[in-house]
Amino acid sequence: MKSRLLAGVAVVAVVFTAGTATADGWWDRPKPPRPGTVVPALPAGQANPLIATGVGIGADTPIYKTSGLGPSALNTDAPAGSEASYVDTVIFPGGVLPAGVTITEAQGINALRRIGENLKAVGLSYSDVYTMRVFLQNPAGAPAADFAGWNRAYRQYFANTDLTTGKFVPVPLGTAAPAKPFVVNSSRPSRFALEIENLPVAGWLVEVEVDAAYPKH
């Protein structure tokens, strides 16, 4: 199996940042996240970063982990098990992809919609996600996985607000002019994405699993 690491980050129970040494030699460190909270560490100086650099999880935080989910075979006009059969026909009627939309982008949108349905079933939403693992397979005939197409799909559901203004940042669908994302969401989970040789279902190019934290009541 070949693998290519795009972005790997560790999810840890406590986040420490650089502090200053006190007179007795101990480091003055920031306190860890409060119990029941999740605190992302975000890149400095970026208004709309793609992912967190890490996530701190406070003690006694109830969490939920999805299984790995790929796209649903919604395009019944395409041959069963083909890459095209996993195009989301709710978003792309008839399985027809607009200009510039790649098959990985279309399957990514499909898989992330399934993630949203999975979360909703247990009382959670995209905004509760704090970490994500992504596995991508090369489209047929392509020399590498389509990370750019995946990232466009990802931005439709995650990391699409300006941290300074709180307003949504338009996202392109393929080569179309950027528009309002499908789900406006300020959540920026920690994330890794890997290119792998084969996914477990014929025709899948994308598989995603996430961890989410139940909101504190």
Secondary structure, 3 states (H helix, E strand, C coil): CCEEECCCCCEECCCCCCCEECCCCCEECCCCCCCCCEEEECCCCCCCCCCCCEEEECCCCCEEECCCECCCCCCCCCCCCCHHHHCCCCCCHHHCCCCCCCHHHHHHHHHHHHHHHHHHHCCCCHHHEEEEEEEEECCCCCCCCCHHHHHHHHHCCCCCECCCCCCECCECCCCCCCECCCCCCCCCCEEEEEEECCCCCCCCCEEEEEEEECCCC
